[in-house]
Amino acid sequence: MRRACQLAALALLAALAGCERASAFKPGARMVVAKVNGTEISARDATGTQALEKIIDRELLVQKALAGGLERDPQVAQQIDDARRSVLAQAYLDRATAAPRSTQEEVRAFYAANPALFAQRRIYRLRELAVSAPAELIDVLRAEAARAGDLEEVAAWLRSRNARFTVLNLTQPAEQVPLAQLPELAHMKPGEIAVFAAPPGASVVQLLHAEDAPLSEQQAASLIEQFLAARKRIELAAAEVRKLRDGARIEYVGDIKR
């Protein structure tokens, strides 16, 4: 089992209105909205006409695959089993990691601890060189960027070393900036350049313009609650996996790198 656990949100599926009269619909009943060669598709499977058409297309393909015995193909069978196990593992985590709602004190503390995201939030206009480079080049690149007058000088230096990079023009609010970069970016002035490690290389960023766009604690409260809930679920998931690993007998067989 992988150590890193990524949580996925469950989609809410709504029943299609107008297919049956409300008086005829019983809670928990299966509302059939289509049949494909006799196989029923319920409202629980679809969220609208477009979604329904896609489900019909998928059902047609599934029927042909089953008719051809593809589920018995070893590679397909393995993929089906992998998908089943992933769904089961995620379902267990979803039930085992129900995080309590954040308190007002937690929301207030997070707001105060992250001024660059909220009270001092800005919208940044940036020019970036996304560089593919080995780790040992990062410090050299950082020194070169400190001497450069603008990003084009850095780009010329990279070209002279046959380094691969992509030039990007970005407009990003603070919440879309990687958290590891935000503290430094929040204190930069227009024209300044910073270099950040960003696998598989580095991100060389020049700040072109920054516009103040603060959020009050009240405006940010729901966003903070969502973030804290997601973080708690990730922490609970990691703790649950550690507990399961500690209580399990895991044997590595053969020359397996760990």
C-alpha positions as CSV (number, residue, x, y, z in Angstrom):
1,M,0.0,0.0,0.0
2,R,1.4,3.4,-0.8
3,R,2.2,5.7,2.1
4,A,0.8,8.8,0.4
5,C,-3.0,8.8,0.5
6,Q,-4.9,11.0,-1.8
7,L,-8.5,11.7,-0.8
8,A,-11.1,12.1,-3.5
9,A,-14.5,13.9,-2.9
10,L,-17.7,11.9,-3.5
11,A,-19.9,13.2,-6.3
12,L,-23.6,13.8,-5.4
13,L,-25.9,12.3,-8.0
14,A,-29.3,13.8,-8.3
15,A,-32.4,12.1,-9.7
16,L,-33.7,13.4,-13.0
17,A,-37.0,15.3,-12.6
18,G,-40.0,14.8,-14.8
19,C,-39.5,11.1,-15.5
20,E,-42.2,10.0,-13.1
21,R,-44.8,11.8,-11.0
22,A,-43.7,12.6,-7.5
23,S,-46.6,10.6,-6.1
24,A,-45.4,7.5,-7.8
25,F,-41.8,7.8,-6.6
26,K,-40.9,6.1,-3.3
27,P,-37.7,6.9,-1.3
28,G,-35.0,4.4,-2.3
29,A,-36.9,3.3,-5.4
30,R,-34.9,2.8,-8.6
31,M,-36.0,5.4,-11.2
32,V,-35.2,4.0,-14.7
33,V,-34.4,6.7,-17.3
34,A,-33.2,4.5,-20.1
35,K,-32.8,0.9,-21.3
36,V,-29.9,-0.3,-23.5
37,N,-30.6,-3.6,-25.1
38,G,-32.6,-4.4,-22.0
39,T,-30.1,-3.2,-19.4
40,E,-31.6,-0.5,-17.2
41,I,-30.0,2.8,-16.5
42,S,-31.3,4.6,-13.4
43,A,-31.4,8.3,-12.5
44,R,-28.8,7.6,-9.9
45,D,-26.3,6.9,-12.7
46,A,-26.9,10.2,-14.5
47,T,-27.1,13.9,-13.8
48,G,-28.5,15.3,-17.0
49,T,-29.1,14.6,-20.7
50,Q,-25.5,14.9,-21.7
51,A,-24.4,12.6,-18.8
52,L,-27.1,10.1,-19.7
53,E,-26.0,10.0,-23.4
54,K,-22.4,9.3,-22.2
55,I,-23.6,6.5,-20.0
56,I,-25.5,5.0,-22.8
57,D,-22.4,5.1,-25.0
58,R,-20.4,3.5,-22.2
59,E,-23.0,0.8,-21.7
60,L,-23.0,-0.1,-25.4
61,L,-19.2,-0.4,-25.3
62,V,-19.3,-2.5,-22.1
63,Q,-21.8,-4.8,-23.7
64,K,-19.6,-5.4,-26.7
65,A,-16.6,-5.9,-24.5
66,L,-18.4,-8.5,-22.4
67,A,-19.8,-10.2,-25.6
68,G,-16.2,-10.5,-26.7
69,G,-15.0,-12.0,-23.4
70,L,-12.6,-9.1,-22.7
71,E,-13.1,-9.4,-19.0
72,R,-11.2,-12.7,-19.2
73,D,-8.2,-11.1,-20.8
74,P,-5.4,-11.2,-18.2
75,Q,-4.4,-7.6,-18.6
76,V,-8.0,-6.4,-18.5
77,A,-8.8,-8.6,-15.5
78,Q,-5.9,-7.1,-13.7
79,Q,-7.0,-3.6,-14.4
80,I,-10.5,-4.4,-13.2
81,D,-9.1,-5.9,-10.0
82,D,-6.9,-2.8,-9.5
83,A,-9.9,-0.5,-10.0
84,R,-12.0,-2.5,-7.6
85,R,-9.3,-2.4,-4.9
86,S,-8.8,1.3,-5.4
87,V,-12.5,1.9,-4.9
88,L,-12.6,-0.3,-1.8
89,A,-9.6,1.4,-0.3
90,Q,-11.0,4.9,-1.0
91,A,-14.4,3.9,0.4
92,Y,-12.8,2.7,3.6
93,L,-10.7,5.9,4.0
94,D,-13.8,8.1,3.3
95,R,-15.6,6.4,6.2
96,A,-12.6,6.3,8.5
97,T,-11.5,9.9,8.1
98,A,-14.6,11.9,8.8
99,A,-13.1,15.1,10.2
100,P,-14.9,17.2,12.8
101,R,-15.9,20.7,11.7
102,S,-13.2,23.4,12.4
103,T,-13.8,25.7,15.3
104,Q,-14.0,29.5,15.0
105,E,-10.7,29.6,16.9
106,E,-9.0,27.3,14.4
107,V,-10.3,29.4,11.5
108,R,-9.2,32.6,13.2
109,A,-5.7,31.2,13.9
110,F,-5.3,30.0,10.3
111,Y,-6.4,33.4,9.0
112,A,-3.9,35.2,11.3
113,A,-1.1,32.8,10.4
114,N,-1.4,33.3,6.6
115,P,-1.6,37.0,5.9
116,A,-0.3,36.6,2.4
117,L,-3.4,34.5,1.6
118,F,-6.0,36.7,3.3
119,A,-5.4,40.1,5.0
120,Q,-2.5,40.9,2.6
121,R,-3.7,38.9,-0.3
122,R,-2.5,40.1,-3.7
123,I,-3.1,39.1,-7.3
124,Y,0.2,38.6,-9.1
125,R,1.2,39.1,-12.7
126,L,4.3,37.0,-13.3
127,R,6.7,36.0,-16.0
128,E,8.2,32.5,-15.4
129,L,10.9,30.3,-16.8
130,A,10.0,26.7,-16.1
131,V,13.4,25.1,-16.3
132,S,14.3,21.4,-16.6
133,A,17.6,21.1,-14.8
134,P,19.5,18.9,-12.4
135,A,19.5,19.8,-8.8
136,E,23.1,20.9,-8.8
137,L,22.3,23.7,-11.2
138,I,19.7,25.3,-8.9
139,D,22.2,27.2,-6.7
140,V,24.2,28.3,-9.8
141,L,20.9,29.5,-11.4
142,R,19.9,31.3,-8.3
143,A,23.2,33.2,-8.2
144,E,22.9,34.1,-11.9
145,A,19.3,35.3,-11.4
146,A,20.5,37.6,-8.6
147,R,22.9,39.3,-11.0
148,A,20.5,39.5,-13.8
149,G,18.7,42.8,-14.6
150,D,15.6,41.0,-16.1
151,L,14.3,37.6,-17.0
152,E,15.6,37.8,-20.6
153,E,19.2,37.8,-19.3
154,V,18.5,34.6,-17.3
155,A,16.9,33.1,-20.4
156,A,20.0,33.9,-22.5
157,W,22.2,32.4,-19.8
158,L,20.1,29.2,-19.9
159,R,20.2,29.1,-23.7
160,S,24.0,29.3,-23.6
161,R,24.0,26.1,-21.5
162,N,21.5,24.4,-23.7
163,A,19.1,24.1,-20.8
164,R,15.5,23.4,-21.6
165,F,12.9,25.8,-20.4
166,T,9.4,27.2,-21.1
167,V,8.4,30.8,-20.9
168,L,5.1,31.5,-19.2
169,N,3.0,34.6,-18.5
170,L,0.8,34.1,-15.5
171,T,-1.8,36.1,-13.6
172,Q,-2.5,34.3,-10.3
173,P,-4.3,35.2,-7.0
174,A,-2.3,34.3,-3.9
175,E,-4.3,31.1,-3.4
176,Q,-3.1,29.7,-6.7
177,V,0.5,30.3,-6.0
178,P,2.4,27.3,-4.5
179,L,2.4,27.8,-0.8
180,A,6.2,27.2,-0.6
181,Q,6.7,30.2,-3.0
182,L,4.1,32.6,-1.5
183,P,6.0,34.0,1.5
184,E,8.9,35.2,-0.7
185,L,6.7,36.3,-3.5
186,A,4.5,38.4,-1.1
187,H,7.6,40.5,-0.2
188,M,8.9,41.0,-3.8
189,K,8.7,44.3,-5.6
190,P,7.9,44.6,-9.3
191,G,11.0,43.7,-11.4
192,E,12.5,41.4,-8.8
193,I,13.4,37.8,-9.7
194,A,13.3,34.7,-7.5
195,V,14.3,31.1,-8.1
196,F,12.3,28.2,-6.6
197,A,13.0,24.5,-6.7
198,A,10.2,22.9,-8.8
199,P,10.9,19.3,-9.8
200,P,12.1,18.3,-12.4
201,G,14.1,21.6,-12.2
202,A,13.4,25.1,-11.2
203,S,10.9,28.0,-11.5
204,V,12.5,31.4,-12.2
205,V,9.9,34.0,-11.6
206,Q,9.9,37.8,-12.2
207,L,7.2,39.8,-10.6
208,L,5.7,42.2,-13.1
209,H,2.9,43.6,-11.1
210,A,1.0,42.9,-7.9
211,E,-2.5,44.2,-7.0
212,D,-3.8,44.3,-3.5
213,A,-7.0,42.1,-3.1
214,P,-7.4,41.4,0.6
215,L,-10.1,39.1,2.1
216,S,-11.6,39.7,5.5
217,E,-11.9,36.9,8.0
218,Q,-15.6,36.7,7.3
219,Q,-15.0,36.4,3.5
220,A,-12.3,33.8,4.0
221,A,-14.1,31.7,6.6
222,S,-15.7,29.1,4.3
223,L,-12.5,28.7,2.3
224,I,-10.5,28.2,5.4
225,E,-13.0,25.6,6.8
226,Q,-12.8,23.6,3.5
227,F,-9.0,23.7,3.6
228,L,-8.7,22.7,7.2
229,A,-11.2,19.9,6.7
230,A,-9.3,18.6,3.8
231,R,-6.0,18.8,5.7
232,K,-7.5,17.0,8.7
233,R,-8.8,14.2,6.4
234,I,-5.3,13.8,4.9
235,E,-3.7,13.6,8.4
236,L,-6.4,11.1,9.5
237,A,-5.8,9.0,6.4
238,A,-2.0,9.0,7.0
239,A,-2.5,8.0,10.6
240,E,-5.0,5.3,9.7
241,V,-2.6,3.8,7.1
242,R,0.3,3.9,9.7
243,K,-2.0,2.1,12.2
244,L,-2.9,-0.6,9.7
245,R,0.7,-1.1,8.7
246,D,1.8,-1.3,12.4
247,G,-0.8,-4.0,13.0
248,A,-0.1,-6.0,9.8
249,R,2.5,-8.6,9.0
250,I,4.1,-7.3,5.8
251,E,6.7,-9.5,4.1
252,Y,8.8,-8.3,1.2
253,V,9.7,-11.1,-1.1
254,G,12.7,-11.1,-3.4
255,D,14.9,-8.1,-4.3
256,I,12.3,-5.4,-3.8
257,K,13.7,-1.9,-3.3
258,R,11.9,-0.1,-0.4
